Structures are given as C-alpha cells and as structure tokens.
Amino acid sequence: MNPVQDRIELSIGGMTCASCANRVERRLNKLEGVSASVNYATEKASVSYGPGITPEDLISQVEKAGYTAELPAPPREESGEAPSPEDSALRTLRQRLIVSLVLAVPVIAMAMIPALQFRNWQWASLTLAAPVVVWGAWPFHLAAWKNLRLGAATMDTLVSLGTASAFLWSLYALFFGHAGEPGMKHPFELTVERTDGSGNIYLEVAAGVTVFLLAGRYFEARSKRRAGAALRALLEMGAKDVTVLRDGAQTTIPIDWLAVGDLFVVRPGEKIATDGVIVEGASAVDTSMITGEPVPVEVGVGDAVTGATVNAGGRLVVRAVRVGSDTRLAQMARLVEEAQNGKARAQRLADRVSGIFVPVVIALAVATLGFWLGSGAEAATAFTAAVAVLIIACPCALGLATPTALLVGTGRGAQLGILIKGPEVLESTRRIDTIVLDKTGTVTHGRMSLAAVVTAPGEDEEEVLRLAGALEDASEHPIAQAVAKAAAERTGALPPVADFQNVPGLGVQGMVDGHAVLVGRPRLLAEWSQPLPASLSAAKQEAEASGRTVVAVGWDGAARALLVVADTIKETSAEAITQFRALGLTPILLTGDNEAAARSVAASVGITEVHAEVMPEDKVTVVKELQAEGRVVAMVGDGVNDAAALAQADLGLAMGTGTDVAIEAADLTLVRGDLRAAADAIRLSRRTLGTIKGNLFWAFAYNVAALPLAAAGLLNPMLAGAAMAFSSVFVVSNSLRLRRFSPS
C-alpha cells in the first residue's frame, strides 16, 4: 500500500529558461518519495511528498540548485495595493532595460560613426558601457554562473561569455594597450589584417548585445506574467456577499463567513453563493458557467445547485453543503492550475542551440590559443585571436530573433482579431494534429433563438407568434426572451398582457387580446385539457430527437402550435472545419449537451467524432486521453467550464466573446468569435514560429561566418560591429515580412 502523499505548491525564483525548470525538477525528484513537476511559464513547482519530508526540505533542495523557493500566498490574500513579486520583477527588468538602452545608444553610435569620435571618446564609451555590461547584464552573468556550477550551457552562458570577453578585452586595450591614447579612432573600414588587438575596443558589442537581450527578456516576461490570471479570474466569479437566514431574520455577511448548514436567500438575478440544496422555492438556474449550455435548468425543493451559477427566476432558500475550497468553483480553479502546471515545457530554441554552440565556441577559442602558441606566435597575438573568437560568437541578434518576430506576428494577429499570449505557445502550433471544439458559443452562437414555428392545421403563424410573444415578453426566462424577441421582430409591437402568471417548472399563462393563452411545456397545456394533436406530437418528437427545445402554445381550449427553440450554428463554422482539415487537423466536438443535439450540430458542420454530455472535469480527462494516445491537442472554447481543458491542451484557443476565465486560461484569444479565426491563428502562429527559427539561424550564421577571421587573428572592431549590425537588420527585416500575412 502506498504511503499517504501530501501535495504542496512552491513559487520558484531565479529561473531564466526552461532548462532551469528541468534542473529544479530533477533536483526535487532526487529526494526519496518526492514527485515534482516544475513549470517555467508559471514559475511554480507542484510537489507531492511522503512521510519524512517537510516543505523546508523541498525549499532547501531548490536553494542548493541555485534558485529560490517559497510557499505562495493564497490568491485571496493578494491585494491590489501591494505589488506581487512578479510585478516587482517585471518592473525591475523594465528599469534595467531602459537605463541600459539610454547608456548604450551613444556607445554604439560613437563606435560605428567616426565623425562622432571626439578626443578621448573611448573613455566616454567606457564610462557609459560599464554600467550596462556589469549592472544591466547582471541577470545573464548570474544565470551563467549557476549554469557553470551545474555543468550546463544556455543562451545566458553565451551572452555572459561574449559580453564579458568584449568588455574585459576593451579594458586591457585601454589600460595596457594603445587604445586609450588621446585621438584614437576606429576608422570605417572592413579590412582584414593581422593585429595584436591592443588598439581595438569592443564596448559597443558588449553594450549592444546586453540591450538587445534585455529587450527580448522583458517582452517574454511581460507575456509570461499573465499565466496566473486564469485562477484569479475564476476565484473572482463567485459571490462576494450572501444573505443568510438566522433566527428568522435576513443578514448580509461576507461569503467567507458562510458555514456548512447555513440557510441563505437567493433573489432573482443573483449568483448562488455556494454549493447547496434548495429547501424553499422553485426557479430556473442559468448553469451555463458549469455546463456551457444556454438552456436554464428548472430546479425546486431538494435539487442541488452550484455556487456562482445565476438564479434566473424566483426566490430560493438554499442550505449550504460545501463552502470555501470544497466548492465546485474551487475545484475548477484547481483543475485549471493543475493543467497549467502539467503543461509541456518547451525549451526555448535559443537555449537548445546555445547548449551546442557554447561548448563548440569555447573549444574553438582554446584551439585557436593553442594553435597560435604552438606556431611560435607571441602570447599577446594568440590571446587576441582567442578572445576575438569569444567576442564574435556573441550574436546580439539572438535577443531580437524571438521578440521581433513575436511583436510583428502578434501585431498582425491583433489586426486580424487574434491575440497571441507569448512565445512559448508557438512551439506547439507546428505539431498540433487534433483540434477539440466546444459546441456552445464556439461552433454555435451560444444563445437561444427561435428556429421554427410549427402550427396545427388552420392556424396562422403570425398570430401564434404575436400572442405567444406577448406573454413570453413578461417572463425573464431566457427561452421566453428568445421567443419574445423573434415575435417582436416578425410581428412588430406586442399587445399588452393581463393576469400574467408564472407556473414554476411548466411555463406561463395570461390574457392577451381577450384570449386565455398558455405557453410552456406540453404538460402545462395537458393540465388545461389542451393535448397536442397528432401532427404537433410528431413534430415535437422530431425536434427533440435533434436536441432542440420545444415550447407548446395554446389558447381558448386548444393547442395551436409548437415553437422550436435552439442554439443556432454559426454561419462560418462549416467553412472553419474545412480549413482545419486542410491544416492537417482532426476536428472533435466536445460538449456538455445531450447526444442528439451534439450529433445534429456535428453532422451540420462536417465533424464525425463527438463526445457529448461531458462535465468540466471530464473535458480535461478527454483532452488527457487524446494526449495519452500520442496526439498533440488544440482546444477551442469560450466558457468557464472549458477553462481547465484549455489550460490542459497543448494549445488553448479562447473565443473573445466568451468568459474572462476562458480567455485567461487560453494561449490564443480569437477576438471576433469566428471559428475561422482559429484556423488563421494556427497558420499565423506556425508562420511566426518559422520566422523565429529563420531568425535564429541567421543570428548565428553571420557570426559563425566571421569566426574563421577571428581565429586567424584578422578581426577588427568594425568587422565585429558590422556582423552585429547586419545580423540585427536581417532579423528585423525578416520579421517584418509577417505584416503581409493574410487570413484564408
């Protein structure tokens, strides 16, 4: 029998890349009885541990790896007044970037434009560049040191190595060479000639690389900051106050004071405070937050209700069954959190390349030093060539490769109604082979509308709509409002209603134009001896078989018609499915609605695989099962009930017309609410990822091409600056091509 496992979540600090997360994860998993998963995007470690292990042991283990760990404060304890650690870190990074940029611009300008090289300009450059290379690049140096201690190499190692080499060599040339002499110039020539390097300074390379990399790190951190917003949005959905019944009196208290067993009142239009059971009253409850379906559920005494759903009808008295962290809303928040923590951690392309490139460059530098010393050259000449290899190997365009493509790609996406959350989401888009679609609000409009009017022989359709619409207009029920809206649009102004009465769970009745009108379930009409004729009974069975809702209408002693209400399919959904297939994706419909309705919608848009009557926690399970089969899954949804599945999927796409929780949990947001935008989003993401890969290739290629010159001792400062400038210009211009992306 397995020992009982405790579970804890730690906030991890000091990680600069996905390989850092992998390192922390491996370190934690070395402890006996510990199972840890570390997410670089959310900077959280989800840890299960057995007897004999304490949270302090886990924190100590993380600190031994060179990172920080602490128990996060509960979301409700976060105050809007005190900045979170993530906000503080982002503000510090922005400050570091701005100061470094202001100082580096004149350094680069003076080095590249001889006309600006006034007497003793090199010392002014040193004064400006020193804070950039030491303070501005400190995060890179610190990360490189941590990586060195652990025997690893990442982009931070490459940046620190290159900037430090350029800066330290410049110091040598200024203080011990002749670069510090008054009147020293960097002529604008790209000649290749052997030199001992004592007259060359590379301060612009060190400062420029630092600024470009800081810019890339800042844009990435800003997008990553939103990772926890889905949880905050979920927790904010619940009621803040609740009216409880105590000693026969109503008292309003904060929701946190509510206890299991308390009786509380829910008025029409209010949110239900917590999970409970109805002890008094009857109503219709809008459960779309949980089920995603627009049809309200009729409830009465003895029925269970869920916190944060909305009472759409009469007054209810509810006994609290679950409160606080035990409620269904809290469970959904945990599902979202677990899905985010368990998401595949794609290591940055730059880090993967750097892991190979750094050892090669260091080996080349050592080989260069050994070659020159072995060939009888002076130590200064050999050392100059070796350092030149390290300097030229540091590509500033590496910092621009991802952020420029991302900025242009996201900018173009925003113009098309596609919001891309961050660079890490792009990794998945190329591998996606399955796309799971929520039905309500995604494939369909997500609101009830009148689909058809079926009349008994001899009845006038317009008269049916006029009388039924007038009566339904007095009701707050969403189906009633759909009927009333359609009636007003087709027949004009609706007549007044007298003696209106709501019959809980059945429908409404009243006097309209002298007629005693009934609108509701067929059972309501049957109670007034108005059974459906054979033609209407057949139509009712046919409509319900396809998952539609049927409302019966009768007056003056006879059933007159059926109103068929349904959630209509979006006009563009079928076209979107065709586009998904063209992208190599298999579409799957996933819904909480009944099997008949789901199959009907799927057949209309061309989907063959359907999962119906699925609850939120089961949606996550379906996505996990597909992933277990080896599929790479994209999920498109719009409701709170989709949030956990959106977070679990390899790529989550939220309809912008949906809830804030779904939008926050997703990787991409489709502002237009048009499913075709999902196909465009995947195409744009793939194009952006391809551009990033191309940028990374050329960011290295320009510098690799100059490595032989550096190893041969033929490198001059202008050549190093030119390699930096050309690679940066290419990366930017290559990224700008994304502006020409057009939707299907």
C-alpha positions in Angstrom: 0.0 0.0 0.0 1.4 3.4 -1.0 2.1 5.9 1.8 -0.2 8.9 2.0 1.2 11.8 -0.1 1.0 15.4 0.8 0.8 18.0 -2.0 2.3 21.5 -2.0 3.0 24.2 -4.5 6.2 26.3 -4.4 6.9 29.6 -6.2 10.3 29.2 -7.8 12.5 32.3 -8.4 15.7 32.8 -10.4 14.7 30.6 -13.4 15.8 32.1 -16.8 14.9 29.4 -19.2 13.1 26.0 -19.5 16.3 24.1 -18.8 16.4 25.8 -15.4 12.9 24.4 -14.7 14.1 21.0 -15.8 17.1 21.3 -13.4 14.9 22.2 -10.4 12.6 19.4 -11.2 15.4 16.8 -11.4 16.8 18.1 -8.1 13.5 17.8 -6.3 12.8 14.3 -7.7 16.1 13.1 -6.3 14.5 13.2 -2.8 13.1 9.8 -1.9 9.3 9.8 -2.0 9.1 13.1 -3.9 7.3 13.6 -7.3 7.7 17.1 -8.7 6.6 19.0 -11.8 8.1 22.4 -12.4 6.5 24.9 -14.9 8.8 27.6 -16.2 5.9 29.7 -17.6 4.0 29.9 -14.3 7.3 29.7 -12.1 5.5 27.1 -9.9 6.6 23.7 -8.7 3.8 21.2 -7.9 5.3 18.7 -5.5 3.9 15.5 -3.9 5.9 14.1 -1.0 5.6 11.4 1.6 6.3 11.0 5.3 9.7 12.2 6.5 9.8 15.1 4.0 8.9 18.6 5.0 8.3 21.8 2.9 11.5 23.1 4.4 13.4 20.2 2.9 12.0 20.9 -0.5 12.8 24.6 -0.3 16.4 23.7 0.8 16.8 21.4 -2.1 15.8 24.1 -4.6 18.2 26.6 -3.0 21.0 24.1 -3.3 20.4 24.1 -7.0 20.9 27.9 -7.0 17.3 29.0 -7.1 14.8 30.4 -4.6 11.6 28.7 -3.4 8.7 29.9 -1.2 5.2 29.0 -0.4 2.9 31.2 -2.5 0.3 33.4 -0.7 -3.3 32.3 -1.3 -4.9 34.2 -4.3 -7.5 35.9 -2.0 -4.7 37.3 0.2 -3.3 39.2 -2.8 -4.1 42.8 -2.5 -4.4 45.3 -5.3 -2.4 47.8 -3.3 0.8 45.6 -2.7 2.6 44.6 -5.9 3.1 40.9 -6.4 6.7 39.5 -6.7 6.1 39.0 -10.5 5.1 42.7 -10.9 8.2 43.8 -9.0 10.5 41.6 -11.1 8.9 42.9 -14.3 9.3 46.5 -13.1 13.0 45.9 -12.2 13.6 44.3 -15.6 12.0 47.2 -17.4 14.1 49.7 -15.4 17.2 47.7 -16.2 16.3 47.8 -20.0 15.5 51.5 -20.1 18.7 52.6 -18.3 20.9 50.2 -20.4 19.3 51.5 -23.6 19.9 55.1 -22.8 23.5 54.4 -22.0 24.2 52.0 -24.9 22.9 54.1 -27.8 25.7 56.7 -27.7 28.3 53.9 -27.2 27.1 52.2 -30.4 26.8 55.5 -32.3 30.4 56.6 -31.4 31.9 53.2 -32.3 30.1 53.0 -35.7 30.3 56.6 -36.8 33.9 58.0 -37.0 32.6 61.6 -37.2 31.3 61.2 -33.6 34.7 60.0 -32.3 35.9 63.2 -30.4 39.1 63.3 -28.5 39.1 60.7 -25.7 35.7 59.3 -26.9 36.9 55.9 -25.9 36.9 56.8 -22.2 33.4 58.3 -22.5 32.3 55.0 -24.1 33.9 53.0 -21.2 32.1 55.2 -18.7 28.7 54.6 -20.4 29.2 51.0 -21.2 30.5 49.8 -17.8 27.1 50.1 -16.0 25.4 48.3 -19.0 27.8 45.3 -19.0 28.0 45.0 -15.2 24.6 46.0 -13.9 22.4 45.7 -17.0 23.7 42.3 -17.9 23.8 41.1 -14.3 20.9 38.6 -14.7 22.8 36.9 -17.6 26.1 36.7 -15.6 24.2 35.3 -12.6 22.4 32.7 -14.6 25.7 31.8 -16.4 27.4 31.3 -13.0 24.5 29.0 -11.9 24.7 27.0 -15.1 28.5 26.7 -14.8 28.2 25.3 -11.3 25.8 22.7 -12.7 27.8 21.9 -15.8 25.3 23.3 -18.2 25.4 25.9 -21.0 22.4 28.1 -22.2 21.9 31.3 -24.0 22.8 33.1 -20.8 26.2 31.4 -20.8 26.8 32.6 -24.4 25.7 36.2 -23.6 27.7 36.4 -20.4 30.8 34.9 -22.1 30.7 37.2 -25.1 29.9 40.4 -23.3 32.5 39.8 -20.6 35.1 38.9 -23.2 34.4 42.1 -25.2 34.4 44.3 -22.1 37.5 42.8 -20.4 39.5 42.9 -23.7 38.4 46.6 -24.1 39.7 47.3 -20.6 43.0 45.6 -21.5 43.3 47.6 -24.7 42.5 50.9 -22.9 44.8 50.5 -19.9 47.6 48.3 -21.2 47.5 48.7 -24.9 47.4 51.9 -27.0 43.6 52.1 -27.4 43.5 54.6 -24.5 45.7 57.2 -26.2 44.1 60.6 -27.0 43.0 60.9 -30.5 42.4 57.1 -31.0 40.0 56.4 -33.9 38.0 53.4 -35.2 38.2 54.1 -38.9 35.2 53.0 -41.0 36.9 50.1 -42.9 36.1 46.4 -43.1 39.7 45.4 -43.9 41.1 42.1 -42.6 44.6 42.5 -41.3 46.5 40.8 -38.5 46.9 42.9 -35.3 47.8 42.3 -31.7 44.4 43.9 -30.8 45.9 46.3 -28.3 44.3 49.2 -30.2 40.9 47.7 -30.5 37.9 48.1 -28.2 34.6 46.3 -28.4 32.5 48.2 -25.9 29.7 48.7 -28.5 29.4 44.9 -28.9 29.2 44.3 -25.2 26.6 47.1 -24.6 24.6 46.4 -27.7 24.3 42.7 -27.1 23.2 43.4 -23.5 20.4 45.8 -24.5 19.0 43.6 -27.3 18.9 40.5 -25.0 17.3 42.6 -22.2 14.6 43.7 -24.6 13.9 40.1 -25.6 13.8 39.0 -21.9 11.5 41.9 -21.0 8.9 41.1 -23.7 8.9 37.5 -22.8 8.5 38.2 -19.1 5.6 40.6 -19.8 3.7 37.9 -21.7 4.5 35.3 -19.1 3.2 37.5 -16.3 -0.4 36.6 -17.3 0.0 32.9 -16.6 -1.8 33.0 -13.2 -4.6 35.4 -14.3 -7.0 32.5 -15.1 -7.0 31.4 -11.4 -7.7 35.0 -10.2 -10.5 35.4 -12.7 -12.1 32.1 -11.6 -12.0 33.0 -7.9 -13.5 36.4 -8.6 -16.5 34.8 -10.3 -18.1 33.8 -7.1 -20.5 35.9 -5.0 -18.8 38.3 -2.6 -21.6 38.6 -0.1 -24.5 36.3 0.9 -27.9 36.9 2.7 -28.3 34.3 5.4 -31.4 33.4 7.4 -30.6 33.3 11.2 -33.3 33.3 13.8 -35.9 34.2 11.2 -34.0 37.4 10.1 -32.1 38.1 7.0 -28.4 39.2 7.5 -25.9 40.0 4.8 -22.4 38.7 5.5 -19.1 38.2 3.6 -19.0 34.9 1.7 -16.0 33.8 3.7 -18.2 33.7 6.9 -20.7 31.3 5.4 -20.7 27.8 7.1 -21.9 24.4 6.0 -25.6 24.1 7.1 -26.4 27.8 6.9 -29.6 28.8 5.1 -29.2 31.6 2.6 -31.5 33.5 0.3 -31.0 33.9 -3.5 -33.1 36.5 -5.2 -33.9 36.5 -8.9 -30.9 37.6 -10.9 -28.4 36.9 -8.1 -25.5 34.5 -8.1 -25.9 31.4 -5.9 -23.4 32.0 -3.1 -22.1 28.4 -2.7 -22.9 24.8 -3.4 -26.1 23.7 -1.7 -29.6 22.1 -1.7 -32.8 24.1 -2.2 -35.1 24.0 0.8 -37.7 26.5 -0.4 -38.9 27.9 -3.7 -38.6 27.0 -7.4 -36.8 28.7 -10.2 -34.8 28.3 -13.4 -31.0 28.4 -12.8 -28.5 29.6 -15.5 -25.8 26.9 -15.3 -24.0 27.8 -18.5 -20.9 28.6 -16.4 -20.7 24.9 -15.5 -22.3 23.1 -18.4 -21.7 25.7 -21.2 -25.3 25.1 -22.3 -27.7 28.1 -22.7 -30.9 26.4 -21.6 -31.6 27.1 -17.9 -32.3 24.2 -15.6 -35.6 24.1 -13.7 -35.0 23.5 -10.0 -37.2 23.0 -6.9 -37.1 21.8 -3.3 -34.5 19.0 -2.9 -32.5 19.9 -6.0 -28.7 20.6 -5.8 -27.4 23.9 -7.0 -23.8 25.1 -7.7 -22.1 28.2 -6.4 -21.6 31.1 -8.9 -24.5 30.0 -11.1 -27.2 32.5 -11.6 -30.8 32.4 -10.3 -32.9 33.4 -13.4 -36.4 33.0 -11.9 -38.0 33.1 -8.4 -36.7 33.5 -4.8 -34.8 30.5 -3.4 -33.7 29.5 0.1 -30.7 27.2 -0.1 -28.9 25.2 2.6 -25.1 25.4 2.2 -23.5 22.0 1.6 -19.9 22.9 0.5 -18.1 26.2 1.2 -14.6 27.7 0.5 -12.1 25.4 -1.1 -14.6 22.5 -1.2 -17.0 24.1 -3.7 -17.2 23.2 -7.4 -15.8 26.6 -8.4 -12.7 26.0 -6.3 -12.4 22.5 -7.7 -12.5 24.0 -11.2 -9.8 26.5 -10.2 -7.6 23.6 -9.1 -8.2 21.8 -12.4 -7.0 24.9 -14.3 -4.0 25.2 -12.0 -3.0 21.6 -12.3 -3.5 21.7 -16.1 -1.2 24.8 -16.3 1.4 23.2 -14.1 1.4 20.0 -16.1 1.6 21.6 -19.5 4.5 20.6 -21.7 7.5 22.8 -21.1 9.0 23.6 -24.4 12.7 24.7 -24.1 13.5 27.9 -25.9 15.1 27.3 -29.3 17.9 29.7 -28.5 18.7 27.7 -25.4 18.8 24.4 -27.3 21.1 25.9 -30.0 23.3 27.6 -27.3 23.7 24.3 -25.5 25.6 23.0 -28.5 27.1 26.3 -29.7 28.7 27.4 -26.4 30.9 24.3 -25.9 31.9 24.5 -29.6 32.9 28.1 -29.3 34.9 27.6 -26.1 36.6 24.6 -27.7 37.4 26.7 -30.8 38.8 29.6 -28.7 41.0 27.1 -26.8 42.1 25.5 -30.1 42.9 29.0 -31.5 45.0 29.9 -28.5 46.8 26.6 -28.7 47.4 26.9 -32.4 49.0 30.4 -32.2 51.1 29.5 -29.2 52.2 26.3 -30.9 53.1 28.1 -34.1 55.5 30.3 -32.2 53.4 33.5 -32.1 53.6 35.9 -29.2 51.3 35.3 -26.3 49.5 38.6 -26.9 48.8 37.7 -30.5 47.5 34.2 -29.5 45.4 35.6 -26.7 43.9 38.3 -29.1 42.8 35.7 -31.6 41.2 33.5 -28.9 39.3 36.4 -27.3 38.2 37.6 -30.7 36.5 34.2 -31.2 34.6 34.6 -28.0 33.6 38.2 -28.9 32.4 37.4 -32.5 30.5 34.4 -31.2 28.1 36.5 -29.2 25.2 37.4 -31.6 23.2 40.3 -30.5 20.5 39.3 -33.0 19.9 36.3 -30.8 18.0 38.6 -28.4 16.0 40.1 -31.3 15.2 36.8 -33.0 12.2 35.9 -30.9 10.8 39.2 -29.7 10.8 41.0 -33.1 9.1 38.1 -34.8 6.6 37.8 -31.9 5.9 41.6 -31.9 5.3 41.7 -35.6 3.3 38.4 -35.6 1.2 39.4 -32.6 0.7 42.9 -34.1 -0.6 41.4 -37.3 -2.7 38.9 -35.3 -4.3 41.8 -33.3 -5.3 43.4 -36.6 -7.0 40.2 -37.6 -8.6 39.6 -34.2 -6.0 37.1 -32.9 -4.2 37.7 -29.6 -1.1 35.5 -29.0 -0.1 35.3 -25.4 3.6 34.6 -25.6 6.4 32.9 -27.4 6.1 29.6 -25.6 2.7 29.0 -27.2 4.1 29.0 -30.7 6.2 25.8 -30.1 3.0 23.7 -30.1 1.3 25.0 -33.2 3.6 23.2 -35.7 2.9 19.8 -34.0 -0.9 20.2 -33.5 -2.7 17.3 -35.2 -6.1 17.3 -33.3 -8.4 20.2 -32.6 -11.1 19.8 -29.9 -14.1 22.2 -30.3 -16.6 23.1 -27.6 -20.1 23.3 -29.1 -21.9 26.1 -27.4 -20.6 29.6 -28.1 -17.8 28.2 -30.3 -19.4 26.2 -33.1 -22.8 27.6 -32.3 -23.8 31.2 -31.2 -24.3 30.1 -27.6 -27.7 31.8 -27.2 -31.3 30.5 -27.7 -33.2 31.7 -30.7 -36.5 30.7 -32.4 -35.6 28.1 -35.0 -39.1 27.2 -36.3 -42.9 27.6 -35.7 -45.0 24.5 -36.3 -48.7 25.3 -36.4 -51.7 23.0 -36.1 -53.9 22.8 -39.3 -55.7 26.1 -39.9 -53.7 28.2 -37.5 -51.9 31.5 -38.6 -48.2 31.5 -37.8 -48.1 35.3 -37.3 -51.0 35.2 -34.8 -49.3 32.4 -32.9 -46.1 34.5 -32.6 -48.0 37.6 -31.6 -49.9 36.1 -28.8 -47.1 33.8 -27.5 -44.5 36.6 -27.8 -46.6 39.0 -25.8 -47.0 36.5 -22.9 -43.3 35.4 -23.0 -42.2 39.1 -23.0 -43.4 39.3 -19.5 -41.1 36.4 -18.4 -37.4 36.6 -17.5 -36.7 33.1 -18.7 -34.0 33.0 -21.4 -36.2 30.8 -23.7 -39.1 33.1 -23.2 -36.9 36.1 -24.1 -35.8 34.3 -27.3 -39.4 33.8 -28.3 -40.4 37.4 -27.4 -37.5 38.8 -29.4 -38.4 36.8 -32.5 -42.1 37.7 -32.2 -41.3 41.4 -31.9 -39.0 41.3 -35.0 -41.6 39.4 -37.1 -44.9 41.0 -36.0 -44.0 44.4 -34.6 -45.3 45.8 -31.3 -46.6 43.1 -29.0 -50.1 43.5 -27.3 -50.4 44.0 -23.6 -50.9 41.1 -21.1 -53.3 40.8 -18.2 -53.4 38.3 -15.3 -49.9 37.1 -16.1 -48.9 34.1 -14.0 -45.7 32.1 -13.9 -46.2 28.4 -13.4 -42.9 27.1 -11.9 -41.3 24.4 -14.0 -44.0 24.4 -16.6 -44.4 27.8 -18.3 -46.6 30.9 -18.2 -50.2 31.9 -18.6 -52.3 35.1 -19.0 -54.8 37.1 -21.0 -53.8 38.5 -24.4 -56.3 40.3 -26.7 -59.1 38.5 -24.8 -57.6 35.0 -25.2 -56.5 32.8 -22.3 -53.1 31.9 -23.6 -50.7 29.1 -22.3 -47.1 28.9 -23.3 -44.7 26.3 -21.9 -44.2 22.6 -21.6 -46.9 20.3 -23.3 -47.7 19.1 -19.8 -49.0 22.6 -18.9 -51.4 22.5 -21.8 -52.5 19.0 -20.9 -53.4 20.1 -17.4 -55.8 22.6 -19.1 -57.2 19.8 -21.3 -55.4 21.0 -24.4 -53.5 17.9 -25.6 -51.3 18.2 -28.7 -52.9 16.9 -31.9 -51.1 14.1 -33.8 -49.3 16.5 -36.2 -47.8 18.5 -33.4 -46.9 15.4 -31.4 -44.9 14.1 -34.3 -43.2 17.5 -34.8 -42.3 17.5 -31.1 -40.6 14.1 -31.2 -38.7 15.0 -34.4 -37.4 18.3 -32.9 -36.4 16.8 -29.6 -34.6 13.9 -31.4 -32.3 16.5 -32.9 -31.7 18.1 -29.5 -33.9 21.1 -29.8 -36.2 22.6 -27.2 -40.0 22.6 -27.8 -42.4 25.1 -26.4 -46.2 24.5 -26.8 -48.7 27.3 -27.4 -52.4 27.0 -26.7 -55.4 29.3 -26.2 -59.2 29.2 -25.8 -59.2 25.4 -25.0 -57.0 24.1 -27.9 -53.3 23.5 -28.6 -52.4 25.8 -31.5 -48.7 25.4 -32.3 -45.1 24.5 -31.3 -42.2 26.9 -31.0 -38.9 25.2 -31.7 -36.0 26.9 -29.9 -32.4 26.1 -30.4 -28.9 27.3 -30.2 -28.1 28.1 -33.9 -24.9 27.1 -35.7 -22.6 30.0 -36.7 -22.6 30.6 -40.4 -18.9 30.2 -40.7 -18.4 27.0 -38.6 -18.6 24.5 -41.5 -16.1 26.5 -43.5 -13.7 26.6 -40.5 -13.9 22.8 -40.2 -12.8 22.5 -43.8 -9.9 24.8 -43.1 -8.8 22.7 -40.0 -8.7 19.6 -42.2 -6.6 21.5 -44.8 -4.1 22.2 -42.0 -3.9 18.5 -41.2 -6.1 18.7 -38.1 -8.7 16.2 -36.9 -11.8 18.1 -35.5 -13.6 16.6 -32.5 -16.8 18.1 -30.9 -16.8 18.2 -27.1 -19.9 19.3 -25.3 -22.0 19.0 -22.1 -25.1 19.0 -24.2 -27.1 15.8 -24.9 -26.0 13.2 -27.5 -28.8 14.0 -30.0 -28.1 17.8 -30.1 -24.3 17.2 -30.3 -24.7 14.7 -33.2 -27.0 17.1 -35.1 -24.6 20.0 -34.8 -21.6 17.8 -35.7 -23.3 16.5 -38.8 -24.2 20.0 -39.9 -20.6 21.2 -39.9 -18.8 18.1 -41.0 -17.5 16.6 -37.7 -17.5 12.8 -37.3 -16.0 12.4 -33.8 -18.3 13.6 -30.9 -18.0 13.5 -27.1 -21.4 14.6 -25.6 -22.8 15.0 -22.1 -19.3 15.9 -20.7 -18.8 17.8 -17.5 -15.9 20.2 -17.0 -13.7 17.7 -15.2 -14.4 15.2 -17.9 -13.4 17.6 -20.6 -9.9 17.7 -19.0 -10.0 13.9 -19.0 -10.9 13.7 -22.7 -8.0 16.0 -23.6 -5.6 14.0 -21.4 -6.8 10.7 -23.1 -6.2 12.2 -26.5 -2.7 13.3 -25.4 -2.0 9.8 -24.0 -2.8 8.4 -27.4 0.1 10.5 -28.7 -2.0 13.3 -30.2 -1.0 16.9 -29.9 -4.2 18.7 -29.0 -5.6 22.2 -29.6 -8.8 23.1 -27.7 -11.2 25.9 -28.7 -13.7 27.0 -26.1 -15.4 30.0 -24.6 -16.8 29.2 -21.1 -15.7 28.8 -17.6 -16.4 25.1 -18.0 -13.8 25.0 -20.8 -11.0 26.7 -18.8 -9.3 23.7 -17.4 -9.4 21.9 -20.7 -8.0 25.0 -22.4 -5.1 25.0 -20.0 -4.5 21.2 -20.3 -4.4 21.3 -24.1 -1.1 21.7 -25.9 -2.6 24.8 -27.4 -5.7 26.6 -26.0 -7.7 29.0 -28.1 -10.5 31.0 -26.4 -13.3 32.8 -28.2 -13.1 36.5 -27.4 -16.9 36.5 -27.0 -16.6 34.1 -24.1 -15.7 34.5 -20.4 -12.7 36.2 -18.9 -11.7 32.9 -17.3 -11.5 31.0 -20.6 -9.6 33.9 -22.2 -7.0 33.9 -19.4 -6.6 30.1 -19.4 -6.0 30.0 -23.2 -2.8 30.6 -25.1 -4.6 32.4 -28.0 -7.7 34.5 -28.0 -9.9 34.9 -31.0 -11.5 38.4 -30.6 -14.1 38.0 -33.4 -15.7 34.9 -32.1 -15.5 33.5 -35.6 -14.2 29.9 -35.7 -12.4 30.6 -38.9 -10.1 32.8 -36.9 -8.8 29.7 -35.1 -7.5 28.3 -38.4 -6.0 31.7 -39.2 -4.4 31.8 -35.7 -2.8 28.4 -36.2 -1.5 29.4 -39.6 -0.1 32.7 -38.2 1.4 31.0 -35.2 3.2 28.5 -37.5 4.4 31.3 -39.8 5.7 33.2 -36.8 7.5 30.2 -35.4 9.0 29.6 -38.8 10.2 33.2 -38.8 11.7 32.8 -35.3 13.6 29.7 -36.5 14.9 31.6 -39.6 15.9 34.5 -37.4 17.9 32.2 -35.0 19.7 30.6 -37.9 20.8 33.9 -39.4 21.6 35.4 -36.0 24.2 32.7 -35.6 25.1 32.4 -39.3 26.5 35.9 -39.7 28.7 35.4 -36.6 29.7 31.9 -37.5 30.9 33.2 -40.9 33.2 35.6 -39.1 34.6 33.0 -36.7 37.4 31.9 -39.1 38.5 35.5 -39.4 38.6 35.8 -35.6 40.5 32.6 -35.2 43.0 33.8 -37.9 43.6 37.0 -35.9 42.1 39.1 -38.7 39.2 40.6 -36.8 38.9 44.3 -36.3 36.2 46.2 -34.3 34.4 47.5 -37.3 34.0 43.9 -38.6 32.6 42.8 -35.3 30.2 45.7 -35.2 29.2 45.1 -38.8 28.4 41.4 -38.1 26.3 42.6 -35.2 24.5 45.2 -37.3 23.9 43.1 -40.4 22.5 40.2 -38.4 20.2 42.5 -36.5 19.0 44.3 -39.6 18.3 40.9 -41.3 16.4 39.6 -38.3 14.2 42.7 -38.1 13.5 42.8 -41.8 12.8 39.1 -41.9 10.3 39.6 -39.0 8.6 42.5 -40.8 7.5 40.1 -43.6 4.9 38.8 -41.2 3.0 42.0 -41.7 1.9 40.6 -45.1 0.2 37.6 -43.6 -3.4 37.4 -44.8 -6.4 35.3 -43.5 -7.8 32.5 -45.6 
